[in-house]
Amino acid sequence: MRVAGVTIPRDKRIIIALTYIYGVGSVTAKKILELAKLDANIRVKDLTEVQEDLVRTIIEKQYTTEGDLRRQIQSNLKRLKDIKCFRGIRHMRHLPVRGQRTKTNSRTVRGNKRNLAPSGKKNSAQKT
């Protein structure tokens, strides 16, 4: 089954399989299944064509997913950077945006640079 350009795994339960789509989490998957009046424990391979089409139309009509959502997020970040607000500047400098401390931690945003620092042990004197 393909939804929004993503091939959903056939052997998983439908509530888990829907989360493979970018922009659909567990809560959204639950809402989609309630709208489609489907059981959350049914496997993707056991769905009928009508049920597949129903799920596909609900996702494509009511939710922003995949490429459109990625573009929307990127345009939001670009807008913040263009107006040079605090959040935009933090994004530009690759620093935490939401008020976290930076003296320690924040390795996720800044990248793993622990291997750049020397261990503190000095090399023994070389022969001359």
Secondary structure, DSSP 8 states (H G I E B T S, - for coil): -EETTEE--SSSBHHHHGGGSTT--HHHHHHHHHHHT--TTSBGGG--HHHHHHHHHHHHHH---HHHHHHHHHHHHHHHHHTT-HHHHHHHTT--SSS--SSS--HHHH---GGGS--S--------
